[in-house]
Amino acid sequence: MVIKVFKNFFKRIFSNIFKNKRDVKLGFYGPPNAGKTSLANRICKDFTGEEMGSISKVPHETRHVQFKEKVEIEYKGKKMVFKMIDTPGIATKIDYEEFLKYKIKKKDSKLRAKEATQGVIESIKWLDDMDMVVIVLDSTENPYNQVNITIIGNLVARKIPVLIVANKIDLAKSDVKKIEAAFPEYDVVGISAKQGKNLEEFYESVFRISKKIQ
Amino acid sequence: MKKSVKKNLGKIKGFSIQFIPYSEIKNLNSDERIKKILSIIFGNNILILQGKLTSNEETRLIGDTMAMIDHIKEFKGIELAVISGDKNESILGKFKKGLANILAGGDLGAITIIGPATIVKDIKRNPKKIELLLS
């Protein structure tokens, strides 16, 4: 009996130690071309000196889930270690003809579309594995997009903490208030991943929201 | 089934709009709901569904339709929009609505629109209205 009590006591202590030391899986989700990789690159560059993936004006540049392990983010003396997961943009339709407009050859456009559809499926599969998710939205676009609402709803149903980032605040058409109005129940931070604007508020929000991880 | 789907989506000459009351899907499980929805949209129909799917079902629908893009000729995905009641309702109003939804077995005040992207070019949505742009 006494041995059993001791066993359970140590088991609990050890599991708590390892639980606390586990890297937080931080996912970047959102529609194509919102700036998920730009933001992930900015964070990685700031804290590891390396970028995560390539960026492009052509939608669906990220077509596979990309990872960066052991990214230690330091903010106001606090440190947290993240496993960063940059995901392909989620869309409900993908047409190869859209890529032809960017002067990509037909054959390559078809391949890009094929990989992009696989990327969406991959992103959806990874939803289960996240500890916390940053939804990156383009603040120059209409936020009332069903994909945004569906993904956020899905994360809430899984009790995964969500932070909404209104990216591209450096552009004249940017409207962060519209995003705040569309998602009044969530934290919204306006940033420019490209120019590194307002990242302090972003890191503060990440640290605050990470406390909700179950 | 697949043969006729290919035929239909390859030669779009028209479409129809199907309205489904929530009672039609209320007792179906997620697999059956998605199967029913897919059979409607692959028949060149725009579906107007009373109520809404769960967020998990909506995500599965996106994933399943993505997986079919490569396998069904001319299929490019779907357009999807859900419009619900007033988000800025009072606490009492939300409570009443929540109770009514529980009794009804779903959010009957919501409307879901799903159509193949070959027909529905875009769905412009704001808090108060949905605008369908057809190809």
Interface residues (C-beta under 8 A of the other chain):
Chain A: I90 A91 T92 K93 I94 D95 A113 K114 T117 Q118 V120 I121 I124 K125 L127 N142 Y144 N145 Q146 V147 I149 T150 I151 G153 N154 V156 A157 A182 P184
Chain B: T54 S55 N56 E58 T59 I62 G63 T65 M66 A67 I69 D70 K76 G77 I78 E79 L80 A81 V82 K87 A117 I123 K124 R125 N126 P127
